[in-house]
Amino acid sequence: MAFVNSDEFLSRSEVAQAISSNNTVLQKRLNFIPELCPVFKNPYTHLESDTRYRFKVHPACRDQLPDIINNPVQTVIGTTSPDDGLRQTYQKKRHIGIVFSGGPAPGGHNVIAGVFDAMMAANPENRIFGFLMGPDGLLEGNYIELTSEIIENYRNLGGFSMIRTGRTKIDTKGKIALARETCKALDLDALVIVGGDDSNTNAALLAQELHNDGIQVIGVPKTIDGDLQARDEDGNTLCAISFGFHTAARAFANDISNLSTDCSSDAKYWHICKVMGRSASHLGLEVGLQVHPNILVIGEELAEFVDTERLERAIKQGTTDYTAYGMTLRHLSRVICDGIVRRAAVGKNYGVIIIPEGVLEFINEIQIFIIKLNTIIADYNDTHDTDFHTDFPTLEDKLDYLRRLARLSREENTFTIWNTRDDDLFNDIPEFFQEGLLTERDSHGNFQFSQVQTEKVIMGLVKDYLKILQEKGDYRLGIERDWYRRTLEKSGLDADAYGPLLFKNYDTADRFLLVRQPIVSLKTLKQELVKTGALDEEDEIPASVQKIFLASVPNFKTQNHFYGYDGRGNDPTWFDCTYAYNLGWTVFSLIASGATGQMAGIKNLEKKFSDWEPIGIPIGPMMHLEERKGKLALVLERTTVDIESPAFQIVKSLREAWLAAEPGPDDYRRPGPVRYAGSGEDDQPLTLILNHLGGQ
């Protein structure tokens, strides 16, 4: 190839256009205009209280949030002919502040765009200020005014790059004073907080604190984990899902679908896919429905598991075995091994496993270990002049101390916090995880799950048990009958003569043959052939027979993948573009009607777009007391996967088909890339669609 002068080459317009960051795809996204809910096609809106919804209010909420605790659910109503009072109130000049709080979620920029477009339509003199780097920007007075020129560069794009985000909580009197000072300096009429459960909790607390200052505070539901949902006491859905969830799930699903295609092509890897979701498995469930993995682990199901065999044994002995409730790590590893072994038997030494990031939080024994170890360490420190970690600096020192506690419980036959069964189960856990459970706690005495390599813990147990099964002859790679016959006949051997000697199902299997259980090595293979008279002691095993045996020995190889930050930075789907944009319009409607302490929401997300209904959801009545960092605090409750829901029941009914432990193709689903034009089956999360259809 001829030498090219780089400066001259780059100066050519067609070259610059080809590599420009301002490409055609980007321009199409920026120019896409999400459709507005029917109510927003009216020039004015107002709010109507909907008294059908009931909330069981916690006394602490009533005490701490007196000015917003009686907020009702409010429906946004459109009108073309307002009275003079509504017209003047709606068109009043306003200053609005907006802040992103917590991790990014696709669609955040469209919330800002929606607020901006709505307030400009009401009064072009309205102004909106974005606080930089999250709540820190509010506390420090670090902001920019968001103009049309700025916002046009971010419409329908992922991330929170326009004003960025942070995780600081506004949870002390000093911080609240700083926030109030900033709001007053900008003469804000309203503050909008876009975030998850903690951030919307902050929105409620700030709404109360700023109530007498005349500063409204509105929350917006954001989290890719999908654990920020809202229902009333009767189970009526007010917020089915937060924005960002659908995009993250679809981004993960497309990537994992590609892995499904890859692993079924070279047929040698199991792909272990850990997806974000520390306290709930919504992402794992949605991604599972999108791609049909061979094995899908849902944390909430493990927590509800009951070992009926263990219970029945206890009943026969006249006792109650409380350890039968909740799945153990050992049991989970056995379930995964069973799927791997069954697929190997039909020649499928590959597959895809999806595991939620926070699955260990749902393992009962892990929670018990943490509670017991916290108590043991605290008790030791209370009764000695030194501390536990100083006296037992190495892992082996700590394990030896635990063994002594277990031995004491056995020898003295008395109740102790650490017993023999605890010790046995703890010894099943990989060493690096034992070390993690026994490390020094944080300043609040808490163990941090986020630091644990979940997939490494589980797959370590899986690999150990697969070795045992392989040594017993229970873990085999199925041999195709036709390939076996061709291989032996090519070397001049009688396939039908060797078949019954080598395979346990030679006379019954149509396609895949399994080597007999006693044959677990070349040595035992020769022993069996000599014993049956097929070989003399001094003979060598025929090369073709050796080839067949070695092909039956599975080589379990894994590739680990974590899906989190990539998905939350993805450009949003049509659903999230449209949902977030309409949330922005809802925010302005709430502000224009004087609401505060409300979270913007859209009802009927599971239905067709024309049925979407913008509402204001009261945050205060949905809060409860929960332990956070060792103290009871008012928070919004996180929503976990309902294992009785239609979506999860579909997963249960299709698990066997997804495992595909039989000859023939796998049932992998190809969801395709993220789209934003609203044409295709990915217009809504599958979990919403299935739960809606199941409830009809």
Summary of the structure (lengths in Angstrom):
residues: 696
radius of gyration: 30.5
end to end distance: 65.9
largest distance: 107.3
contacts: 2335
relative contact order: 0.15
helix: 48%
strand: 15%
